[in-house]
Amino acid sequence: MKLVVLGLSLGSSWGNGHATTFRALLAAFAARGHDVLFLEREMPWYSGVNRDLVDPDFCRLEYYASLDDLNRWNGEILRADAVIVGSYVPDGVEVARYVQRHGRGVTAFYDIDTPVTLAKLARGDFEYLSPAVIPGFDLYLSFTGGPTLRRIERDYGSPAARPLYCSVDPAAYRPMEVPKRWDLSYLGTYSPDRQPTLDRLLIEPARQRPDLRFVVAGPQYPSDIDWPGNVERIEHLPPVDHAAFYSASRFTLNVTRADMIAAGWSPSVRIFEAAACATPIISDRWDGIETLLMPGRELLIADEAADVLAALTRDPRPIGDAARARVLAEHTATHRAAELESHLLGARKRLASESKGSLHMINPPLTLVAGGAGFIGSHMCAELLARGNHVVCLDNLQTANPSNLRELEKHPRFEFVEADVVNPLPPAILDRAERFARIYNLACAASPPQYQADPEHTMLTNVLGTDHLLRLAELSGGRFLLSSTSEVYGDPEVHPQREDYRGWVSCTGPRACYDEGKRAAEAMAFDFARMGRAEVRVARIFNTYGPHMHCDDGRVVSNLICQALLGRELTIYGDGSQTRSFCYVSDLVEGLIRLMESDVDGLEPVNLGNPAELTVTELVDHIVALTGTNAPVDYRPLPIDDPRRRRPDIGRARELLRWEPRVPLAEGLARTCAWFADELGVEPRREEVLVVAAE
């Protein structure tokens, strides 16, 4: 089992009892074969010299600086079988909400301060827990047992409140051969509600018996306390010295906080630690103590100073030995770790029984289309919606036409998130990362004028953007598809281009930001696949055309159609003899979806394009025939690194995907001309209308 714990402290025992509790429990839990990560908020009073555990051998201990910094651990939270939030965690309510949003396994609240917590809730003090988040935890683990557990379920809506008392590590707490230095000791941080009992059961006996030796160890005691001369003070006692401290005491005192006395069934960890050292305990009185250690035989009860002084006259050994035997039989960290495991497995079984497959109906899986507002992306979103998918479109609208979203946004299963994949993914994505079953990465400007306008951003989109989306796939367990490009082949010397051709690419030219960026993106995707971090598919897309293109995006089809419809000169770069192969966008989308849903090896890129090759001059002839333009042709110099020939070998797509283009060029151009005519507000030729109507 993978367990993540967000607790007050593991690294520092200064001024808190949480650290020793977590250390014993988690060491024993790890010994049962489980993997543990402890996340601790970096706080100044638990750092520096007060940090007495730096590199635990039973778990990973990591620190986070703020709630925002906690997002670094989204993946760990998502993949965990169980996540526990402890009491008194800074910003605990927000941490609880964070865990409940991201956790896919059992979520639990571990209340090491249950009576204090309930008292704070009753007076509206929501320092680290609020009534609103309690029902969201699958399990409420409590340091307090008895009737309080039913109260947590009845009054606060916890689905399951279970006791998980403190415990002791018998390897760390055992009798030691040290001289007896004190007749009565007390170990505990100052607390105003405990101080009257400490005055009554330790300071007053010390005044009455100046011949006896007493000690109080713990921080934060006010300077105005009038300590008798025979009471020694120790400001801080690190856990490594606890066993020697107890062993040097003839008796030790347990003082319980008022809220814990009122609740009952609330043992302090100090009881079990002292008992494990065979040091006899004198305790104040509270309900439920007899279920843990039997008064008169395994510990002594004191109400007044006289009771303490009478107890100090007894032989300490029989009581100490009996208490140690009881603790070793029932209250070690090993026992608690087994109970924790049982509680977590029980909660998981209950959740599985309750859900019975309803999870996907309540929170259906999502398909993310990064770059979904662009030319190809908008068609992809529409097709996925038509197939019943719940689609989240992520786009920065840098090169996309917002009108591409017009119809999509009317659909109840479509959602648009405006963000740039170069930046860390926004909460709108990460907060439900586990739901993304399919991730299409179509995010990058694809036409030369657009990607050359900001080459740095183009490169970062391909590298950082792909990394962010691959990590999302790693978190979610979803499948990832990278839309790569035929540009990875550069100006090819091999024709047609097969997937095993390594290309002829200029890595220093103006197109390198795109060509090399896509190569880097492919390398990253393949590395994720090789390491088993994500299931990937890589498509190398050849020239594609259709509705939703920009008139001025620099692509040859859109440029020529818009120029022809507007009666402008037709621009040809070079002499028009260079060749291209053009795939209609609906065919490409079909190929991408088939690739995503296929069982192909993730290390095999797949060419997607139309193998029908024609020259640019032949393309111009088609468009002139469709539009009836009489505009002249303007021949301009061929751009640097512009490929002379481009044609895919789609044998792999035919074999693995049973895919090939179906829309003839004439039909696809007619559809595209009709769409541009509508966008530009010009009257299409009658032949165009007839072709479209005959589809």
C-alpha positions in Angstrom: 0.0 0.0 0.0 1.2 3.5 -0.8 0.4 5.9 2.0 0.8 9.7 2.0 0.6 11.5 5.4 0.3 15.2 5.8 1.0 15.8 9.4 2.0 18.5 11.8 5.6 17.3 12.2 7.7 14.2 11.8 11.1 16.0 11.7 10.8 17.9 15.0 9.5 16.8 18.4 9.9 20.3 19.8 6.8 21.4 21.6 4.5 18.7 20.2 3.7 15.0 20.8 2.8 14.4 17.2 6.3 13.6 16.0 6.9 10.7 18.3 3.4 9.3 17.5 4.0 9.5 13.8 7.5 8.1 14.1 6.4 5.0 15.9 3.3 4.4 13.9 4.8 4.9 10.5 7.9 2.9 11.2 5.8 -0.1 12.1 3.5 0.5 9.2 6.4 0.5 6.8 7.7 -2.6 8.4 4.5 -4.3 7.2 5.7 -3.8 3.6 4.0 -0.4 2.9 5.5 2.7 1.2 5.1 5.9 3.2 5.6 9.6 2.2 5.3 12.2 5.0 4.7 15.8 3.9 5.4 18.4 6.5 4.8 22.2 6.3 8.0 24.1 6.7 7.7 26.1 10.0 10.5 28.1 11.6 9.9 26.6 15.1 10.3 23.1 13.8 13.5 23.8 11.8 17.1 24.3 12.6 18.3 23.0 15.9 14.7 21.9 16.8 14.7 19.4 13.9 15.8 16.1 15.5 14.9 13.7 12.7 16.5 14.5 9.3 16.5 11.3 7.2 14.1 8.6 8.6 14.9 5.1 7.3 11.2 4.1 7.3 9.7 6.7 5.0 10.4 9.7 2.8 10.2 13.0 4.6 9.6 16.0 2.4 8.7 19.6 3.2 6.5 22.1 1.5 6.5 25.9 1.9 2.9 26.8 1.3 -0.4 25.6 0.0 0.7 26.4 -3.6 3.9 24.5 -3.1 1.9 21.5 -2.1 0.9 21.2 -5.7 4.3 19.7 -6.3 3.0 16.5 -4.7 -0.2 16.2 -6.8 1.1 13.0 -8.4 1.9 11.4 -5.1 -1.5 12.2 -3.8 -3.2 10.9 -6.9 -1.3 7.6 -6.9 -1.6 6.9 -3.2 -3.8 4.1 -2.0 -4.5 6.2 1.1 -3.9 9.8 2.2 -4.1 10.9 5.8 -4.3 14.5 7.0 -3.4 15.0 10.7 -4.7 17.4 13.2 -3.1 20.8 13.7 -1.7 20.8 10.2 -1.3 24.5 9.2 -4.1 25.6 6.9 -5.7 22.3 7.6 -9.1 23.0 6.1 -7.5 24.0 2.8 -5.2 21.0 3.0 -8.2 18.7 3.6 -10.0 20.2 0.5 -6.9 19.7 -1.5 -6.6 16.0 -0.5 -10.3 15.4 -1.1 -10.0 16.9 -4.6 -6.9 15.0 -5.6 -7.0 11.8 -3.7 -8.2 8.7 -5.6 -7.7 6.3 -2.8 -9.0 6.3 0.8 -8.8 9.7 2.4 -8.6 9.9 6.2 -8.3 12.5 9.0 -6.1 11.4 11.9 -7.1 13.4 15.0 -4.3 13.2 17.5 -6.2 15.9 19.5 -9.8 14.8 19.2 -11.3 16.4 22.4 -9.5 19.6 21.6 -10.7 19.5 18.0 -14.4 18.9 19.0 -14.2 21.8 21.5 -12.8 24.1 18.8 -15.5 23.0 16.4 -18.2 23.7 19.0 -17.1 27.3 19.5 -16.6 27.9 15.7 -12.9 27.8 15.7 -11.9 26.1 12.5 -8.1 26.4 12.8 -7.3 23.1 11.1 -10.7 21.3 10.7 -14.2 22.4 9.8 -17.6 20.6 9.9 -17.8 21.1 6.1 -14.8 18.9 5.3 -15.4 16.0 7.8 -18.0 14.2 5.6 -15.5 14.3 2.7 -13.1 12.1 4.6 -13.7 8.4 4.1 -12.4 7.7 7.6 -12.0 9.6 10.8 -9.2 8.1 12.9 -9.3 9.3 16.5 -7.0 9.4 19.5 -10.2 9.2 21.5 -12.5 6.2 21.6 -15.7 5.5 23.4 -18.9 7.5 22.8 -17.0 10.3 21.1 -16.8 8.2 17.9 -20.5 7.9 17.6 -20.8 11.7 18.2 -18.4 12.3 15.3 -20.5 10.2 13.0 -23.9 11.5 14.3 -23.2 15.2 14.6 -20.6 15.8 11.9 -21.5 13.3 9.3 -18.3 11.2 9.2 -19.0 8.0 7.3 -16.7 6.0 9.7 -15.1 7.1 12.9 -12.6 4.6 14.3 -10.2 4.7 17.3 -6.5 4.8 16.6 -4.9 5.4 19.9 -1.4 6.6 20.4 1.2 3.8 20.8 4.8 3.2 21.6 7.9 1.8 19.8 9.3 -0.7 22.3 12.7 -0.6 20.6 13.0 3.1 21.5 11.2 2.9 24.8 12.5 0.3 27.1 14.0 0.1 30.7 17.5 1.4 30.8 20.1 0.8 33.5 20.6 4.4 34.7 20.7 5.9 38.2 17.4 7.0 39.7 17.6 10.8 39.7 14.0 11.8 40.5 11.2 10.5 42.7 8.5 11.9 40.4 8.9 13.3 36.9 6.6 14.9 34.4 7.1 15.3 30.6 4.8 17.6 28.7 4.5 21.0 26.9 3.0 23.7 29.0 -0.8 24.0 28.7 -3.0 26.4 30.7 -5.7 23.8 31.3 -3.1 21.2 32.6 -1.2 23.6 34.8 -3.7 23.5 37.8 -3.4 19.7 37.9 0.4 19.9 37.6 0.3 22.4 40.5 -1.8 20.1 42.6 -0.1 16.8 41.8 3.5 17.8 41.5 4.4 21.3 42.7 2.4 20.9 45.9 3.9 17.5 46.8 7.3 19.0 46.0 6.7 21.8 48.5 5.5 19.3 51.1 8.4 17.0 50.6 11.6 19.1 50.1 13.6 16.0 50.7 12.3 14.4 47.4 13.4 15.2 43.9 11.1 16.3 41.1 11.5 17.3 37.5 9.3 18.9 34.8 10.5 18.6 31.2 9.0 20.5 28.4 8.9 23.9 26.7 6.7 27.0 26.8 6.3 27.3 30.6 5.7 30.9 31.7 8.6 32.6 33.5 6.5 33.6 36.5 5.8 30.0 37.7 7.2 29.7 41.2 9.1 26.4 41.0 10.1 24.9 44.4 13.9 24.4 44.8 13.6 20.6 44.5 11.9 20.8 41.1 14.4 20.6 38.2 13.4 22.1 34.9 14.4 20.8 31.5 13.3 23.1 28.6 13.4 20.5 25.8 13.9 16.8 26.0 14.5 15.2 22.6 12.8 11.8 22.0 16.1 10.0 22.0 16.4 10.9 25.7 12.9 10.0 26.7 13.6 6.4 27.7 16.6 7.4 29.9 14.4 10.2 31.4 11.7 7.7 32.4 14.1 5.1 33.6 15.7 7.7 35.8 12.3 8.3 37.5 10.9 6.2 40.3 7.4 7.4 39.3 6.2 9.6 36.5 3.0 11.7 36.4 0.4 11.8 33.6 -1.7 15.0 33.4 -4.6 15.0 31.0 -6.0 18.1 29.3 -9.5 19.2 30.4 -11.1 18.4 27.0 -9.6 14.9 27.1 -10.9 14.3 30.6 -14.4 15.4 29.5 -14.3 13.1 26.5 -12.7 10.1 28.3 -11.0 7.3 26.5 -8.1 9.6 25.6 -4.8 8.2 26.5 -1.7 10.3 26.2 1.3 8.9 24.3 3.3 9.6 27.5 1.4 6.9 29.3 2.4 4.2 26.9 6.0 5.5 26.6 6.5 5.5 30.4 4.8 2.1 30.8 7.1 0.6 28.1 10.1 1.8 30.2 8.5 0.0 33.2 8.2 3.3 35.0 5.1 3.3 37.2 2.5 6.0 36.3 0.5 8.2 38.6 -2.4 9.6 36.6 -5.3 12.0 37.0 -8.7 10.4 36.7 -10.8 10.1 33.5 -13.4 7.7 32.0 -12.0 4.8 30.0 -8.6 4.6 31.6 -9.4 1.2 32.9 -9.7 -0.1 29.3 -6.1 0.7 28.7 -4.3 0.1 32.0 -5.9 -1.2 35.1 -5.9 1.3 38.1 -4.3 -0.1 41.2 -2.4 -2.9 39.3 -0.9 -1.3 36.2 -1.0 2.4 37.2 -2.1 4.6 40.2 -4.8 7.3 40.3 -4.3 10.5 42.2 -6.8 13.3 42.9 -4.9 15.3 45.4 -1.3 15.9 46.6 -1.8 13.4 49.4 -2.6 10.6 46.9 0.7 11.4 45.1 2.7 11.4 48.3 1.1 8.1 49.4 1.9 6.5 46.0 5.5 7.6 46.2 5.9 5.4 49.3 5.1 2.2 47.3 7.4 -0.2 45.7 7.4 0.9 42.1 8.6 -2.3 40.4 5.4 -4.4 40.5 3.3 -1.6 39.0 5.9 -0.7 36.4 6.4 -4.3 35.3 2.7 -4.9 35.0 2.2 -1.8 32.9 5.0 -2.8 30.6 3.6 -6.2 30.1 0.2 -4.8 29.2 1.6 -2.2 26.8 3.8 -4.8 25.0 0.8 -7.0 24.6 -1.7 -4.4 23.3 -0.3 -0.9 22.7 2.9 -1.0 20.7 3.3 0.7 17.3 3.1 -2.7 15.7 -0.4 -3.2 17.1 -1.5 0.3 15.9 0.0 -0.3 12.5 -2.1 -3.4 12.1 -5.2 -1.5 13.2 -4.4 1.3 10.8 -4.0 -1.2 7.9 -7.3 -2.8 8.9 -9.2 0.5 9.0 -7.8 1.6 5.6 -8.6 -1.7 3.9 -12.1 -1.7 5.5 -12.7 1.8 4.2 -11.5 0.8 0.7 -13.8 -2.2 0.7 -16.7 -0.1 1.9 -16.1 2.5 -0.9 -15.9 -0.2 -3.5 -19.2 -1.7 -2.3 -20.9 1.6 -2.3 -19.8 2.8 -5.7 -20.5 -0.4 -7.7 -19.4 1.2 -10.8 -21.3 4.4 -10.3 -18.2 6.6 -10.1 -17.9 6.9 -13.9 -21.6 8.0 -14.1 -21.0 10.7 -11.5 -17.6 11.7 -12.6 -17.2 10.5 -16.2 -13.8 10.2 -17.8 -12.6 13.2 -19.7 -10.7 13.7 -22.9 -8.3 16.7 -23.0 -7.6 18.3 -26.3 -4.7 20.7 -25.9 -4.8 23.2 -28.8 -8.5 22.3 -29.1 -9.5 25.7 -30.4 -7.1 25.5 -33.4 -7.7 24.3 -36.9 -7.3 20.5 -36.3 -8.1 20.7 -32.6 -11.6 22.2 -33.1 -12.5 19.4 -35.6 -11.1 16.9 -33.1 -13.3 18.3 -30.3 -16.4 18.2 -32.5 -15.8 14.6 -33.5 -15.1 13.4 -30.0 -18.3 15.1 -28.8 -20.2 13.3 -31.6 -18.8 10.0 -30.3 -20.1 10.7 -26.7 -16.9 11.9 -25.1 -16.7 14.6 -22.4 -14.2 17.0 -23.9 -12.0 19.6 -22.2 -10.4 22.0 -24.6 -7.2 23.7 -23.5 -5.9 26.6 -25.6 -4.2 29.9 -25.2 -6.0 31.3 -28.3 -2.6 32.7 -29.5 -3.2 31.5 -33.1 -6.7 29.9 -32.8 -9.8 31.6 -34.2 -12.3 32.1 -31.3 -15.1 31.4 -33.8 -13.9 27.8 -33.9 -15.4 27.4 -30.5 -18.8 29.0 -31.3 -20.7 25.7 -31.9 -18.6 23.7 -29.5 -19.5 25.8 -26.5 -23.2 25.1 -27.0 -22.6 21.4 -26.2 -23.2 20.2 -22.6 -20.2 17.9 -22.7 -17.7 20.5 -23.8 -15.6 22.8 -21.6 -13.1 25.4 -22.6 -10.1 26.3 -20.4 -7.9 29.2 -21.5 -4.3 28.5 -20.6 -0.9 28.1 -22.1 0.8 24.6 -21.9 4.1 26.4 -21.6 3.0 27.3 -18.1 2.2 24.7 -15.3 -1.3 23.3 -16.0 -4.0 25.3 -14.2 -6.1 24.0 -11.3 -9.0 23.5 -13.7 -7.0 20.6 -15.1 -4.9 19.4 -12.2 -7.8 19.4 -9.7 -9.4 16.5 -11.6 -6.3 15.1 -13.2 -7.3 11.5 -12.4 -10.3 11.8 -14.7 -8.4 12.4 -17.9 -8.4 9.1 -19.8 -7.2 10.5 -23.1 -4.9 13.5 -23.7 -4.4 14.8 -27.2 -1.5 17.2 -27.6 -2.3 19.4 -30.6 -0.9 22.5 -29.0 1.5 24.4 -31.2 1.3 26.9 -34.0 1.8 24.8 -37.2 2.2 27.3 -40.0 5.6 28.9 -40.7 4.6 32.6 -40.3 2.9 31.8 -37.0 5.6 29.6 -35.4 8.4 31.8 -36.7 6.8 34.9 -35.2 7.8 33.8 -31.7 10.3 31.0 -32.1 11.1 30.8 -28.4 7.5 30.2 -27.5 7.2 27.6 -30.3 10.2 25.6 -28.9 8.9 25.9 -25.4 5.4 24.8 -26.5 6.8 21.7 -27.9 9.2 20.9 -25.1 7.6 22.3 -21.9 4.1 21.9 -23.1 4.7 18.2 -24.0 6.4 17.6 -20.7 3.4 19.1 -18.7 0.9 17.0 -20.7 3.0 13.8 -20.4 3.2 14.4 -16.6 -0.6 14.8 -16.6 -0.9 11.4 -18.4 1.5 9.9 -15.9 -0.6 11.2 -13.0 -3.9 10.1 -14.5 -2.9 6.9 -16.1 -4.5 8.1 -19.3 -3.3 7.6 -22.8 -1.3 10.4 -24.5 -1.1 11.3 -28.2 1.5 13.7 -29.6 0.7 15.4 -32.8 4.1 15.5 -34.4 4.8 16.6 -37.9 6.2 15.6 -41.3 8.6 18.5 -40.6 10.7 16.1 -38.6 11.9 14.7 -42.0 13.0 18.2 -43.1 13.8 18.5 -46.8 13.8 14.8 -47.3 16.3 12.9 -49.5 14.1 9.8 -49.3 10.8 9.7 -51.1 8.1 8.9 -50.0 8.9 9.3 -46.3 8.7 6.3 -44.1 8.7 6.4 -40.3 12.1 4.9 -40.1 13.7 7.7 -42.1 15.7 10.0 -39.9 15.3 13.1 -42.0 17.4 15.9 -43.4 16.7 18.8 -41.0 18.4 22.1 -40.6 18.9 22.7 -36.9 20.0 26.3 -37.3 17.5 27.7 -39.8 14.3 29.7 -39.2 12.1 26.6 -39.2 14.3 24.8 -36.6 12.2 26.1 -33.7 9.3 24.0 -35.0 11.2 21.1 -36.6 13.6 20.5 -33.7 10.9 21.3 -31.2 8.8 18.5 -32.5 11.8 16.1 -32.6 12.4 16.9 -29.0 8.8 16.4 -28.1 8.9 13.0 -29.8 12.0 12.0 -27.9 10.4 13.0 -24.6 7.2 11.0 -25.4 9.2 7.9 -26.3 11.3 8.2 -23.1 8.1 8.3 -21.1 7.0 5.2 -22.9 10.3 3.4 -22.4 10.3 4.1 -18.7 6.7 3.0 -18.3 5.6 6.5 -17.1 2.9 7.0 -19.7 1.2 5.2 -22.5 1.9 7.2 -25.6 1.1 7.4 -29.3 2.9 9.6 -31.8 1.4 10.8 -35.1 3.5 12.5 -37.8 1.0 14.7 -39.6 1.4 15.7 -43.2 -0.2 18.7 -44.9 -3.8 19.0 -43.8 -6.5 21.4 -45.0 -10.2 22.2 -44.4 -12.5 24.6 -42.6 -11.3 26.6 -39.6 -8.0 27.5 -41.1 -6.8 31.1 -41.1 -6.7 33.0 -44.3 -3.3 34.5 -43.5 -1.7 31.5 -41.7 0.8 30.9 -44.5 -0.5 27.5 -45.5 -0.7 27.1 -49.2 -4.3 25.9 -49.4 -5.8 28.6 -47.3 -3.6 31.3 -48.8 -4.6 30.4 -52.4 -8.3 29.9 -51.6 -8.7 33.3 -49.8 -6.7 35.1 -52.5 -8.9 33.5 -55.2 -12.1 34.3 -53.5 -11.1 37.9 -52.9 -9.8 38.4 -56.4 -6.2 39.0 -55.3 -3.0 37.8 -56.9 -2.3 34.1 -56.3 1.1 33.8 -54.5 3.4 30.9 -55.4 6.7 30.5 -53.6 9.3 29.1 -55.9 8.4 27.9 -59.4 5.5 25.8 -58.3 7.2 22.5 -59.1 7.6 21.5 -55.4 5.2 18.8 -54.4 2.8 18.3 -51.5 0.1 15.8 -50.5 -3.0 17.2 -48.9 -5.2 15.4 -46.4 -8.7 16.6 -45.6 -9.1 17.4 -41.9 -11.9 14.9 -41.2 -9.7 12.1 -42.5 -6.9 13.2 -40.3 -9.1 13.4 -37.2 -10.3 9.8 -37.9 -6.7 8.7 -38.2 -5.7 10.4 -34.9 -8.6 8.8 -33.0 -7.8 5.4 -34.5 -4.2 5.8 -33.4 -5.2 6.9 -29.9 -7.5 3.9 -29.5 -5.1 1.4 -31.1 -2.8 -1.1 -29.4 0.2 -0.1 -31.4 3.6 -0.1 -29.8 4.1 3.4 -28.2 7.6 3.6 -29.6 6.4 3.5 -33.2 5.5 6.8 -34.8 2.8 6.7 -37.5 2.5 8.8 -40.6 -0.9 10.3 -41.2 -1.5 12.1 -44.5 -2.6 11.6 -48.0 -0.2 9.8 -50.3 -1.6 11.4 -53.4 1.1 13.8 -54.5 0.7 16.9 -56.7 2.7 20.0 -57.5 1.8 23.4 -56.1 1.0 24.5 -59.7 -1.5 21.6 -60.0 -3.1 22.8 -56.7 -3.5 26.3 -58.1 -5.2 24.9 -61.2 -7.8 23.1 -58.9 -8.5 26.3 -57.0 -8.8 28.4 -60.1 -11.3 25.9 -61.5 -13.3 26.0 -58.3 -13.4 29.7 -57.8 -13.3 31.0 -61.4 -10.7 33.6 -60.5 -8.8 35.4 -63.2 -6.2 36.8 -60.9 -2.6 36.6 -62.0 0.0 34.5 -60.3 2.8 36.2 -58.3 5.9 34.0 -58.1 8.1 34.7 -55.0 11.4 33.3 -53.8 11.2 29.9 -52.0 11.5 30.3 -48.2 14.6 29.0 -46.5 14.5 25.3 -45.8 11.2 24.9 -47.5 11.0 21.2 -48.5 11.0 20.4 -52.2 9.0 17.2 -52.0 6.6 15.9 -49.3 4.7 12.7 -49.5 3.9 10.2 -46.7 4.3 6.4 -46.8 1.2 5.4 -44.9 1.8 1.6 -45.0 2.1 1.5 -41.2 -1.3 3.4 -40.8 -2.9 1.0 -43.3 -1.6 -2.0 -41.6 -2.0 -1.1 -37.9 -5.0 1.3 -38.0 -6.8 0.2 -41.2 -6.8 3.8 -42.1 -6.4 5.8 -45.3 -7.8 9.1 -46.6 -11.2 8.9 -48.1 -12.2 12.5 -49.1 -11.0 13.2 -52.7 -9.0 16.4 -53.2 -11.7 18.0 -55.3 -14.4 17.4 -52.8 -12.3 18.6 -49.9 -11.3 21.8 -51.7 -14.9 22.5 -52.5 -15.9 22.2 -48.9 -13.1 24.4 -47.9 -13.8 27.0 -50.5 -17.5 27.1 -49.4 -16.5 27.6 -45.8 -14.0 30.4 -46.6 -16.6 32.1 -48.8 -19.0 32.2 -45.9 -16.4 33.5 -43.5 -15.3 36.2 -45.9 -18.8 37.1 -46.9 -18.3 36.6 -50.6 -20.6 34.7 -53.0 -19.3 31.3 -53.9 -19.5 30.0 -57.4 -22.5 27.9 -58.2 -20.3 24.9 -58.9 -19.0 25.0 -55.3 -22.5 25.0 -53.9 -23.5 22.1 -56.1 -20.4 20.0 -55.0 -21.1 20.7 -51.3 -24.8 20.0 -51.6 -24.0 16.6 -53.3 -22.0 15.3 -50.3 
